[in-house]
């Protein structure tokens, strides 16, 4: 985790309100978070030198409730055989959301967002200012709301001597993905930040001719805001002074497209042979510090690449037999 009160890399280094909350909690001026070796942490944070109470039980957890509103239209034009368009609107509002609380989330809610309920779970060493006790586990964390639209388009071309082509596109635009950690705290909109791309889209082109078939599928992810390596020092940081959900400073990563290609043949004994390549154009992974569990949405303890994206090109051969 990265302590928000760290005087070099934490939010307190550039946000007077956070610095004031840290000082009120007894954090000394010039405080540096230390790692397990007793050295000051880098911009990405480090493991705690003292064990935290992770996975703490919570007998007060209540059931989630949700209100879901959807509206959709499907249009299949008579003047274009084989075509269809679907447009769906969604608005999902979850109350008493149950989620696992990370150390980073708890610290940021206390010092960055000023939510006292989270501060009550954190204790610091009065001499060094280091966090000595932190209790976290599953909890009801306020509310979550997401709104957006889904758009689907499909068209099957007329069959020719060269086979039949069909194309299908499925896209989602997320207008809002906002969270409030308690009933009285402010909403925090994460749409457009890491893991919450505003636009995600799949485009699939299928071809078949007799026993042969082929598929080219591409996935598009719009650009996102991510943590800087160091907003305080303007290192790997496109917007060091602009606000994000986690505080001040972010860098913007551009859109990414990944494509998969496969070729299949139906064998006469009820079998199918498929060869293909995922990430056929070999898009390389990019550094995303938010992938680390030092940050709120991170899921990897030791990696700074997005674990949900390909890390290399993958070739495969598949044989399916039906009986």
Buried (B, 14 or more C-beta within 10 A) or exposed (E): BBBBBBBBBBBBBBBEEBBEBBBEBBBBEEBBBBBEEEEBBBBBBBEBBEEBEEEBEBEEEEEBEEEEEEEEEEEEEEEEEEBBBBBBBBBBBBBBBBBEBBBBBBBBBBBBBBBEBBBEBBBBEEEBBBBBEBBBBBBBBBBBBBBBBBBBBBBBEEEEEEBBBBBBBBBBBBEBBBBBBBEEBEEBBBBBBBBBBBBBBBBBBBBBBEEEBBBBBBBBBBBBBBBBBBBBBEEBBBBBEEEBBBBBBBBEBEEBEBBBBBBBBBEEEEEBBBBBBBBBEEBEBEEBBBBBBBBBBBBBEEBBBBEEBBEEBEEEEEEEEEE
